[in-house]
Amino acid sequence: MKKYLVTGCAGFIGSTLTDRLLKQDESVTGVDVFRDYYDVGIKRHNISGALENPNFTLIEKDLSTDLSFLDNFVDPSDELVIYHLAAQAGVRKSWGSDFRIYTRDNIDATQNLLEWAHSRGNIKNFVYASSSSIYGVPAILPMTEDKTVPIPYSPYGVTKLAAENLVRLYTANMGLPTASLRFFTVYGPRQRPDMAFNRFIRAASEKRPIGIFGNGGQTRDFTFIDDIVHGLRLAENSTKGLAMNLGGGNRVTLLHTIKTLAKVIGQEIEIEFSESKLGDVPDTWASAELAFKEMGWKPSISLEEGLKQEVNWLFSQNSQ
């Protein structure tokens, strides 16, 4: 029998994937340690629907420790698909003494889970959630998997690249089926409260100025959550250890996104500018040709449509 293990199952992307799997009548075991990087109550709310489903089991454990507890929840005879989404997020907090949190949760936990997966056997695929942050500030855009040399520009990016390399090594040396997906600026319902669109929408709804770092000319390749989850599902059958970009085809300046948000909300938005933060890159832009060639994946949600869905979701949360 095929089953799914989703790490970071209570987070933005993890909970959305978990709900998608359960909607498709799959059996899911979720692991989340509920770190307090942001309000854990948000994570509890994210996973509340899944907890009512008999096909879902939640394990509240730390992946950087002994993983023998997983053996009690996953039958050895089951063919297992692992979606490894658990990580310490955030470029700006990865500097200084907090870096050891990132090495623990992004590198140590990944290596630990890879070892467990290899020793267990019967793994259909190990799908790792990587990041566009591994690329840094390339001289040539768009960012392509075979031509853009990864040179991270933040400690966070360093840990995501290190973990991605570990995943690749377990395929090359031990034959573990894997795929790594490099996410580009994911947004949509359940987006973390520290992320830009969530902050912007809350500020605009309260008639407060939106604060942005830099001059607003920086570009991002925004990718809607449903497109990301669709890519994750397609990646289940990509087992050759490839690293692939998932970028939304919505590369625009930050100022343009605020204009689009103002149109969606139906009001003028005031902007307050401040200095750029350490590790912030000027541009991201994904070539998604490899993901299309390998999996048939391409983004389908426009920035305006995606923003409408996030605005509606966040307004509905505020009204509860």
Short mmCIF file of the C-alpha atoms (twelve columns), coordinates in Angstrom:
data_MODEL
# 
_entry.id   MODEL 
# 
loop_
_atom_site.group_PDB 
_atom_site.id 
_atom_site.type_symbol 
_atom_site.label_atom_id 
_atom_site.label_alt_id 
_atom_site.label_comp_id 
_atom_site.label_asym_id 
_atom_site.label_seq_id 
_atom_site.Cartn_x 
_atom_site.Cartn_y 
_atom_site.Cartn_z 
_atom_site.pdbx_PDB_model_num 
ATOM 1   C CA . MET A 1   0.000   0.000  0.000   1 
ATOM 2   C CA . LYS A 2   1.268   3.480  -0.842  1 
ATOM 3   C CA . LYS A 3   1.376   6.084  1.919   1 
ATOM 4   C CA . TYR A 4   2.656   9.623  2.282   1 
ATOM 5   C CA . LEU A 5   4.917   11.246 4.860   1 
ATOM 6   C CA . VAL A 6   4.733   15.058 4.888   1 
ATOM 7   C CA . THR A 7   7.222   16.927 7.063   1 
ATOM 8   C CA . GLY A 8   6.404   20.487 8.046   1 
ATOM 9   C CA . CYS A 9   2.776   19.446 7.589   1 
ATOM 10  C CA . ALA A 10  1.343   22.390 9.574   1 
ATOM 11  C CA . GLY A 11  3.133   25.117 7.617   1 
ATOM 12  C CA . PHE A 12  1.943   27.205 4.685   1 
ATOM 13  C CA . ILE A 13  2.881   24.791 1.907   1 
ATOM 14  C CA . GLY A 14  2.877   21.601 3.981   1 
ATOM 15  C CA . SER A 15  -0.698  21.978 5.219   1 
ATOM 16  C CA . THR A 16  -1.960  22.863 1.742   1 
ATOM 17  C CA . LEU A 17  -0.284  19.758 0.310   1 
ATOM 18  C CA . THR A 18  -1.609  17.626 3.170   1 
ATOM 19  C CA . ASP A 19  -5.171  18.782 2.521   1 
ATOM 20  C CA . ARG A 20  -4.752  18.082 -1.201  1 
ATOM 21  C CA . LEU A 21  -3.549  14.536 -0.525  1 
ATOM 22  C CA . LEU A 22  -6.406  13.858 1.897   1 
ATOM 23  C CA . LYS A 23  -8.907  15.209 -0.623  1 
ATOM 24  C CA . GLN A 24  -7.523  12.607 -3.020  1 
ATOM 25  C CA . ASP A 25  -8.215  9.895  -0.378  1 
ATOM 26  C CA . GLU A 26  -4.544  9.269  0.316   1 
ATOM 27  C CA . SER A 27  -3.179  8.123  3.681   1 
ATOM 28  C CA . VAL A 28  -0.921  10.788 5.205   1 
ATOM 29  C CA . THR A 29  1.387   10.857 8.210   1 
ATOM 30  C CA . GLY A 30  2.440   14.398 9.039   1 
ATOM 31  C CA . VAL A 31  5.401   15.502 11.132  1 
ATOM 32  C CA . ASP A 32  5.716   18.979 12.628  1 
ATOM 33  C CA . VAL A 33  7.603   20.234 15.689  1 
ATOM 34  C CA . PHE A 34  5.661   23.536 15.781  1 
ATOM 35  C CA . ARG A 35  8.621   25.904 16.061  1 
ATOM 36  C CA . ASP A 36  7.657   29.394 17.238  1 
ATOM 37  C CA . TYR A 37  9.227   31.277 14.319  1 
ATOM 38  C CA . TYR A 38  5.692   32.634 13.996  1 
ATOM 39  C CA . ASP A 39  2.482   32.093 15.986  1 
ATOM 40  C CA . VAL A 40  2.031   28.342 16.411  1 
ATOM 41  C CA . GLY A 41  -1.698  28.950 16.687  1 
ATOM 42  C CA . ILE A 42  -1.680  29.701 12.961  1 
ATOM 43  C CA . LYS A 43  -0.099  26.323 12.295  1 
ATOM 44  C CA . ARG A 44  -2.639  24.598 14.544  1 
ATOM 45  C CA . HIS A 45  -5.400  26.249 12.568  1 
ATOM 46  C CA . ASN A 46  -3.774  25.209 9.260   1 
ATOM 47  C CA . ILE A 47  -3.861  21.566 10.251  1 
ATOM 48  C CA . SER A 48  -7.241  21.561 12.033  1 
ATOM 49  C CA . GLY A 49  -9.166  20.204 9.053   1 
ATOM 50  C CA . ALA A 50  -6.705  17.384 8.457   1 
ATOM 51  C CA . LEU A 51  -6.969  16.301 12.099  1 
ATOM 52  C CA . GLU A 52  -10.644 15.514 11.517  1 
ATOM 53  C CA . ASN A 53  -9.763  13.102 8.702   1 
ATOM 54  C CA . PRO A 54  -9.250  9.439  9.715   1 
ATOM 55  C CA . ASN A 55  -6.606  9.078  6.974   1 
ATOM 56  C CA . PHE A 56  -4.323  11.588 8.719   1 
ATOM 57  C CA . THR A 57  -1.922  11.044 11.612  1 
ATOM 58  C CA . LEU A 58  0.010   13.908 13.223  1 
ATOM 59  C CA . ILE A 59  3.385   13.377 14.888  1 
ATOM 60  C CA . GLU A 60  4.781   16.270 16.929  1 
ATOM 61  C CA . LYS A 61  8.492   15.445 16.846  1 
ATOM 62  C CA . ASP A 62  11.859  17.002 15.975  1 
ATOM 63  C CA . LEU A 63  13.441  15.580 12.819  1 
ATOM 64  C CA . SER A 64  16.963  16.470 13.969  1 
ATOM 65  C CA . THR A 65  16.781  13.809 16.709  1 
ATOM 66  C CA . ASP A 66  16.483  10.013 16.630  1 
ATOM 67  C CA . LEU A 67  13.842  9.108  14.035  1 
ATOM 68  C CA . SER A 68  13.001  5.617  15.259  1 
ATOM 69  C CA . PHE A 69  9.588   7.004  16.260  1 
ATOM 70  C CA . LEU A 70  8.663   6.990  12.551  1 
ATOM 71  C CA . ASP A 71  8.823   3.189  12.543  1 
ATOM 72  C CA . ASN A 72  5.801   3.139  14.852  1 
ATOM 73  C CA . PHE A 73  3.644   5.037  12.361  1 
ATOM 74  C CA . VAL A 74  4.701   3.711  8.942   1 
ATOM 75  C CA . ASP A 75  4.429   0.004  8.187   1 
ATOM 76  C CA . PRO A 76  7.638   -1.394 6.599   1 
ATOM 77  C CA . SER A 77  5.606   -3.045 3.857   1 
ATOM 78  C CA . ASP A 78  4.076   0.255  2.748   1 
ATOM 79  C CA . GLU A 79  5.539   2.003  -0.266  1 
ATOM 80  C CA . LEU A 80  6.328   5.491  1.009   1 
ATOM 81  C CA . VAL A 81  6.436   8.892  -0.678  1 
ATOM 82  C CA . ILE A 82  8.219   11.472 1.448   1 
ATOM 83  C CA . TYR A 83  7.551   15.170 0.964   1 
ATOM 84  C CA . HIS A 84  10.217  16.939 2.995   1 
ATOM 85  C CA . LEU A 85  8.944   20.487 3.537   1 
ATOM 86  C CA . ALA A 86  10.068  21.017 7.129   1 
ATOM 87  C CA . ALA A 87  12.641  23.804 7.423   1 
ATOM 88  C CA . GLN A 88  13.527  26.960 9.266   1 
ATOM 89  C CA . ALA A 89  12.407  29.691 6.899   1 
ATOM 90  C CA . GLY A 90  13.430  33.309 6.451   1 
ATOM 91  C CA . VAL A 91  16.451  34.988 4.893   1 
ATOM 92  C CA . ARG A 92  16.688  37.912 7.295   1 
ATOM 93  C CA . LYS A 93  16.729  35.942 10.547  1 
ATOM 94  C CA . SER A 94  19.406  33.504 9.365   1 
ATOM 95  C CA . TRP A 95  22.328  35.761 10.305  1 
ATOM 96  C CA . GLY A 96  24.261  35.701 13.576  1 
ATOM 97  C CA . SER A 97  23.561  33.311 16.419  1 
ATOM 98  C CA . ASP A 98  20.278  32.134 14.832  1 
ATOM 99  C CA . PHE A 99  22.278  30.379 12.116  1 
ATOM 100 C CA . ARG A 100 22.636  27.277 14.288  1 
ATOM 101 C CA . ILE A 101 18.838  26.961 14.226  1 
ATOM 102 C CA . TYR A 102 19.018  26.866 10.429  1 
ATOM 103 C CA . THR A 103 21.794  24.272 10.353  1 
ATOM 104 C CA . ARG A 104 19.816  22.084 12.758  1 
ATOM 105 C CA . ASP A 105 16.447  22.299 11.034  1 
ATOM 106 C CA . ASN A 106 17.577  22.575 7.405   1 
ATOM 107 C CA . ILE A 107 20.746  20.468 7.211   1 
ATOM 108 C CA . ASP A 108 20.840  18.085 10.186  1 
ATOM 109 C CA . ALA A 109 17.147  17.210 9.925   1 
ATOM 110 C CA . THR A 110 17.418  16.556 6.179   1 
ATOM 111 C CA . GLN A 111 20.452  14.296 6.560   1 
ATOM 112 C CA . ASN A 112 18.692  12.465 9.394   1 
ATOM 113 C CA . LEU A 113 15.598  11.878 7.297   1 
ATOM 114 C CA . LEU A 114 17.647  10.750 4.298   1 
ATOM 115 C CA . GLU A 115 19.432  8.183  6.477   1 
ATOM 116 C CA . TRP A 116 16.122  6.912  7.810   1 
ATOM 117 C CA . ALA A 117 14.659  6.700  4.296   1 
ATOM 118 C CA . HIS A 118 17.686  4.813  2.966   1 
ATOM 119 C CA . SER A 119 17.753  2.344  5.857   1 
ATOM 120 C CA . ARG A 120 14.001  1.771  5.646   1 
ATOM 121 C CA . GLY A 121 13.885  1.019  1.929   1 
ATOM 122 C CA . ASN A 122 10.692  0.771  -0.101  1 
ATOM 123 C CA . ILE A 123 10.756  4.515  -0.783  1 
ATOM 124 C CA . LYS A 124 8.893   5.501  -3.938  1 
ATOM 125 C CA . ASN A 125 10.316  9.018  -3.830  1 
ATOM 126 C CA . PHE A 126 11.883  11.594 -1.517  1 
ATOM 127 C CA . VAL A 127 10.751  15.039 -2.701  1 
ATOM 128 C CA . TYR A 128 12.734  17.886 -1.166  1 
ATOM 129 C CA . ALA A 129 11.492  21.482 -0.972  1 
ATOM 130 C CA . SER A 130 14.440  23.625 -2.023  1 
ATOM 131 C CA . SER A 131 14.464  27.363 -2.686  1 
ATOM 132 C CA . SER A 132 15.368  30.014 -5.240  1 
ATOM 133 C CA . SER A 133 17.603  31.398 -2.461  1 
ATOM 134 C CA . ILE A 134 20.253  28.870 -3.460  1 
ATOM 135 C CA . TYR A 135 21.001  30.924 -6.601  1 
ATOM 136 C CA . GLY A 136 22.019  34.197 -4.941  1 
ATOM 137 C CA . VAL A 137 22.685  37.065 -7.370  1 
ATOM 138 C CA . PRO A 138 23.503  35.573 -10.789 1 
ATOM 139 C CA . ALA A 139 24.841  37.818 -13.541 1 
ATOM 140 C CA . ILE A 140 22.479  36.369 -16.140 1 
ATOM 141 C CA . LEU A 141 18.729  35.797 -15.883 1 
ATOM 142 C CA . PRO A 142 16.594  33.723 -15.933 1 
ATOM 143 C CA . MET A 143 17.975  31.238 -13.430 1 
ATOM 144 C CA . THR A 144 18.428  27.845 -15.066 1 
ATOM 145 C CA . GLU A 145 19.315  24.583 -13.357 1 
ATOM 146 C CA . ASP A 146 22.147  23.632 -15.719 1 
ATOM 147 C CA . LYS A 147 23.716  27.052 -16.361 1 
ATOM 148 C CA . THR A 148 23.261  29.177 -13.232 1 
ATOM 149 C CA . VAL A 149 25.914  28.325 -10.652 1 
ATOM 150 C CA . PRO A 150 24.325  28.360 -7.177  1 
ATOM 151 C CA . ILE A 151 26.077  30.982 -5.027  1 
ATOM 152 C CA . PRO A 152 23.770  31.763 -2.093  1 
ATOM 153 C CA . TYR A 153 23.545  35.339 -0.834  1 
ATOM 154 C CA . SER A 154 22.269  34.517 2.654   1 
ATOM 155 C CA . PRO A 155 22.960  31.949 5.390   1 
ATOM 156 C CA . TYR A 156 19.457  30.592 4.783   1 
ATOM 157 C CA . GLY A 157 20.343  29.977 1.138   1 
ATOM 158 C CA . VAL A 158 23.540  28.212 2.213   1 
ATOM 159 C CA . THR A 159 21.578  25.735 4.342   1 
ATOM 160 C CA . LYS A 160 19.004  25.052 1.624   1 
ATOM 161 C CA . LEU A 161 21.732  24.375 -0.931  1 
ATOM 162 C CA . ALA A 162 23.620  22.137 1.507   1 
ATOM 163 C CA . ALA A 163 20.489  20.079 2.111   1 
ATOM 164 C CA . GLU A 164 19.753  19.895 -1.609  1 
ATOM 165 C CA . ASN A 165 23.278  18.579 -2.198  1 
ATOM 166 C CA . LEU A 166 22.738  15.941 0.475   1 
ATOM 167 C CA . VAL A 167 19.589  14.792 -1.318  1 
ATOM 168 C CA . ARG A 168 21.530  14.556 -4.566  1 
ATOM 169 C CA . LEU A 169 24.300  12.557 -2.887  1 
ATOM 170 C CA . TYR A 170 21.887  9.951  -1.535  1 
ATOM 171 C CA . THR A 171 20.602  9.404  -5.060  1 
ATOM 172 C CA . ALA A 172 24.050  9.273  -6.674  1 
ATOM 173 C CA . ASN A 173 25.655  7.036  -4.043  1 
ATOM 174 C CA . MET A 174 22.831  4.963  -2.613  1 
ATOM 175 C CA . GLY A 175 20.211  4.957  -5.354  1 
ATOM 176 C CA . LEU A 176 17.561  6.673  -3.227  1 
ATOM 177 C CA . PRO A 177 14.836  8.022  -5.553  1 
ATOM 178 C CA . THR A 178 14.627  11.783 -5.075  1 
ATOM 179 C CA . ALA A 179 13.603  15.077 -6.618  1 
ATOM 180 C CA . SER A 180 14.389  18.611 -5.443  1 
ATOM 181 C CA . LEU A 181 12.055  21.491 -6.267  1 
ATOM 182 C CA . ARG A 182 13.351  25.048 -6.096  1 
ATOM 183 C CA . PHE A 183 10.404  27.225 -5.064  1 
ATOM 184 C CA . PHE A 184 10.219  30.844 -6.217  1 
ATOM 185 C CA . THR A 185 8.405   33.318 -3.891  1 
ATOM 186 C CA . VAL A 186 5.324   31.312 -2.998  1 
ATOM 187 C CA . TYR A 187 2.152   33.182 -2.026  1 
ATOM 188 C CA . GLY A 188 -1.550  32.522 -1.517  1 
ATOM 189 C CA . PRO A 189 -3.922  31.412 1.264   1 
ATOM 190 C CA . ARG A 190 -2.103  30.384 4.496   1 
ATOM 191 C CA . GLN A 191 0.997   32.386 3.582   1 
ATOM 192 C CA . ARG A 192 3.162   33.017 6.658   1 
ATOM 193 C CA . PRO A 193 2.484   36.313 8.472   1 
ATOM 194 C CA . ASP A 194 6.092   37.474 8.008   1 
ATOM 195 C CA . MET A 195 5.914   37.179 4.217   1 
ATOM 196 C CA . ALA A 196 5.418   40.258 2.054   1 
ATOM 197 C CA . PHE A 197 1.913   39.805 0.636   1 
ATOM 198 C CA . ASN A 198 0.460   38.814 3.995   1 
ATOM 199 C CA . ARG A 199 2.005   41.922 5.590   1 
ATOM 200 C CA . PHE A 200 0.919   44.143 2.711   1 
ATOM 201 C CA . ILE A 201 -2.700  42.983 2.757   1 
ATOM 202 C CA . ARG A 202 -3.009  43.385 6.520   1 
ATOM 203 C CA . ALA A 203 -1.499  46.876 6.388   1 
ATOM 204 C CA . ALA A 204 -3.744  47.955 3.515   1 
ATOM 205 C CA . SER A 205 -6.875  46.612 5.218   1 
ATOM 206 C CA . GLU A 206 -6.032  48.708 8.284   1 
ATOM 207 C CA . LYS A 207 -5.310  51.810 6.163   1 
ATOM 208 C CA . ARG A 208 -1.650  51.731 7.232   1 
ATOM 209 C CA . PRO A 209 1.290   52.397 4.878   1 
ATOM 210 C CA . ILE A 210 2.985   49.349 3.390   1 
ATOM 211 C CA . GLY A 211 6.636   49.112 4.389   1 
ATOM 212 C CA . ILE A 212 9.055   47.809 1.773   1 
ATOM 213 C CA . PHE A 213 12.815  47.321 1.886   1 
ATOM 214 C CA . GLY A 214 14.748  49.001 -0.926  1 
ATOM 215 C CA . ASN A 215 13.316  51.197 -3.670  1 
ATOM 216 C CA . GLY A 216 10.649  48.768 -4.885  1 
ATOM 217 C CA . GLY A 217 12.452  48.111 -8.164  1 
ATOM 218 C CA . GLN A 218 13.515  44.615 -7.143  1 
ATOM 219 C CA . THR A 219 11.771  41.838 -9.048  1 
ATOM 220 C CA . ARG A 220 10.389  38.512 -7.906  1 
ATOM 221 C CA . ASP A 221 8.974   35.536 -9.781  1 
ATOM 222 C CA . PHE A 222 5.802   35.025 -7.753  1 
ATOM 223 C CA . THR A 223 4.333   31.509 -7.683  1 
ATOM 224 C CA . PHE A 224 0.836   30.707 -6.447  1 
ATOM 225 C CA . ILE A 225 0.462   27.993 -3.814  1 
ATOM 226 C CA . ASP A 226 -1.819  25.786 -5.934  1 
ATOM 227 C CA . ASP A 227 0.783   25.725 -8.714  1 
ATOM 228 C CA . ILE A 228 3.434   24.700 -6.178  1 
ATOM 229 C CA . VAL A 229 1.290   21.895 -4.776  1 
ATOM 230 C CA . HIS A 230 0.548   20.698 -8.310  1 
ATOM 231 C CA . GLY A 231 4.309   20.564 -8.915  1 
ATOM 232 C CA . LEU A 232 4.839   18.590 -5.730  1 
ATOM 233 C CA . ARG A 233 2.273   16.032 -6.794  1 
ATOM 234 C CA . LEU A 234 3.803   15.674 -10.259 1 
ATOM 235 C CA . ALA A 235 7.264   15.271 -8.708  1 
ATOM 236 C CA . GLU A 236 6.192   12.038 -7.058  1 
ATOM 237 C CA . ASN A 237 7.015   10.308 -10.339 1 
ATOM 238 C CA . SER A 238 10.317  12.110 -10.981 1 
ATOM 239 C CA . THR A 239 12.822  9.878  -9.220  1 
ATOM 240 C CA . LYS A 240 16.173  10.553 -10.932 1 
ATOM 241 C CA . GLY A 241 17.514  13.081 -8.434  1 
ATOM 242 C CA . LEU A 242 16.837  16.151 -10.583 1 
ATOM 243 C CA . ALA A 243 16.669  19.662 -9.129  1 
ATOM 244 C CA . MET A 244 13.960  21.690 -10.857 1 
ATOM 245 C CA . ASN A 245 12.736  25.267 -10.660 1 
ATOM 246 C CA . LEU A 246 9.093   25.937 -9.871  1 
ATOM 247 C CA . GLY A 247 8.647   29.585 -10.824 1 
ATOM 248 C CA . GLY A 248 5.359   31.284 -11.449 1 
ATOM 249 C CA . GLY A 249 5.847   33.155 -14.700 1 
ATOM 250 C CA . ASN A 250 4.812   36.304 -12.808 1 
ATOM 251 C CA . ARG A 251 8.120   38.163 -12.629 1 
ATOM 252 C CA . VAL A 252 7.341   41.787 -11.780 1 
ATOM 253 C CA . THR A 253 8.729   44.607 -9.660  1 
ATOM 254 C CA . LEU A 254 7.595   44.983 -6.086  1 
ATOM 255 C CA . LEU A 255 6.036   48.329 -6.979  1 
ATOM 256 C CA . HIS A 256 3.997   46.640 -9.710  1 
ATOM 257 C CA . THR A 257 2.725   44.042 -7.246  1 
ATOM 258 C CA . ILE A 258 1.562   46.801 -4.897  1 
ATOM 259 C CA . LYS A 259 -0.302  48.474 -7.760  1 
ATOM 260 C CA . THR A 260 -1.937  45.134 -8.556  1 
ATOM 261 C CA . LEU A 261 -2.829  44.647 -4.893  1 
ATOM 262 C CA . ALA A 262 -4.360  48.138 -4.766  1 
ATOM 263 C CA . LYS A 263 -6.513  47.210 -7.773  1 
ATOM 264 C CA . VAL A 264 -7.619  43.971 -6.120  1 
ATOM 265 C CA . ILE A 265 -8.485  45.642 -2.814  1 
ATOM 266 C CA . GLY A 266 -9.965  48.705 -4.497  1 
ATOM 267 C CA . GLN A 267 -8.079  51.416 -2.649  1 
ATOM 268 C CA . GLU A 268 -4.938  53.506 -2.868  1 
ATOM 269 C CA . ILE A 269 -1.937  52.148 -0.963  1 
ATOM 270 C CA . GLU A 270 0.663   54.337 0.708   1 
ATOM 271 C CA . ILE A 271 4.252   53.071 0.696   1 
ATOM 272 C CA . GLU A 272 7.023   53.657 3.232   1 
ATOM 273 C CA . PHE A 273 10.533  52.853 1.955   1 
ATOM 274 C CA . SER A 274 13.429  51.663 4.113   1 
ATOM 275 C CA . GLU A 275 16.914  50.274 3.509   1 
ATOM 276 C CA . SER A 276 17.393  46.849 1.988   1 
ATOM 277 C CA . LYS A 277 18.139  44.034 4.411   1 
ATOM 278 C CA . LEU A 278 21.153  41.735 4.454   1 
ATOM 279 C CA . GLY A 279 20.691  38.802 2.086   1 
ATOM 280 C CA . ASP A 280 17.900  40.360 0.023   1 
ATOM 281 C CA . VAL A 281 18.594  39.743 -3.663  1 
ATOM 282 C CA . PRO A 282 17.676  42.276 -6.376  1 
ATOM 283 C CA . ASP A 283 15.951  39.819 -8.721  1 
ATOM 284 C CA . THR A 284 14.600  36.318 -9.096  1 
ATOM 285 C CA . TRP A 285 13.433  34.819 -12.364 1 
ATOM 286 C CA . ALA A 286 12.938  31.116 -12.976 1 
ATOM 287 C CA . SER A 287 13.333  29.160 -16.133 1 
ATOM 288 C CA . ALA A 288 10.739  26.410 -15.663 1 
ATOM 289 C CA . GLU A 289 11.601  24.569 -18.868 1 
ATOM 290 C CA . LEU A 290 13.088  21.568 -17.064 1 
ATOM 291 C CA . ALA A 291 10.007  21.100 -14.871 1 
ATOM 292 C CA . PHE A 292 7.830   21.214 -17.979 1 
ATOM 293 C CA . LYS A 293 10.037  18.755 -19.852 1 
ATOM 294 C CA . GLU A 294 10.356  16.339 -16.930 1 
ATOM 295 C CA . MET A 295 6.905   16.579 -15.336 1 
ATOM 296 C CA . GLY A 296 4.679   18.585 -17.672 1 
ATOM 297 C CA . TRP A 297 4.468   21.322 -15.026 1 
ATOM 298 C CA . LYS A 298 3.740   24.933 -15.819 1 
ATOM 299 C CA . PRO A 299 2.170   27.671 -13.695 1 
ATOM 300 C CA . SER A 300 -1.447  28.560 -14.399 1 
ATOM 301 C CA . ILE A 301 -2.494  31.231 -11.879 1 
ATOM 302 C CA . SER A 302 -1.948  34.910 -12.719 1 
ATOM 303 C CA . LEU A 303 -0.656  37.323 -10.102 1 
ATOM 304 C CA . GLU A 304 -3.950  39.229 -9.973  1 
ATOM 305 C CA . GLU A 305 -6.017  36.054 -9.564  1 
ATOM 306 C CA . GLY A 306 -3.638  34.723 -6.915  1 
ATOM 307 C CA . LEU A 307 -3.725  37.982 -4.978  1 
ATOM 308 C CA . LYS A 308 -7.535  37.935 -5.056  1 
ATOM 309 C CA . GLN A 309 -7.507  34.510 -3.460  1 
ATOM 310 C CA . GLU A 310 -5.024  35.540 -0.765  1 
ATOM 311 C CA . VAL A 311 -6.935  38.754 -0.019  1 
ATOM 312 C CA . ASN A 312 -10.230 36.855 0.299   1 
ATOM 313 C CA . TRP A 313 -8.606  34.267 2.557   1 
ATOM 314 C CA . LEU A 314 -6.954  36.813 4.840   1 
ATOM 315 C CA . PHE A 315 -10.087 38.950 5.097   1 
ATOM 316 C CA . SER A 316 -12.081 35.839 6.006   1 
ATOM 317 C CA . GLN A 317 -9.578  35.019 8.759   1 
ATOM 318 C CA . ASN A 318 -9.847  38.519 10.189  1 
ATOM 319 C CA . SER A 319 -13.643 38.323 10.280  1 
ATOM 320 C CA . GLN A 320 -13.686 35.143 12.354  1 
# 
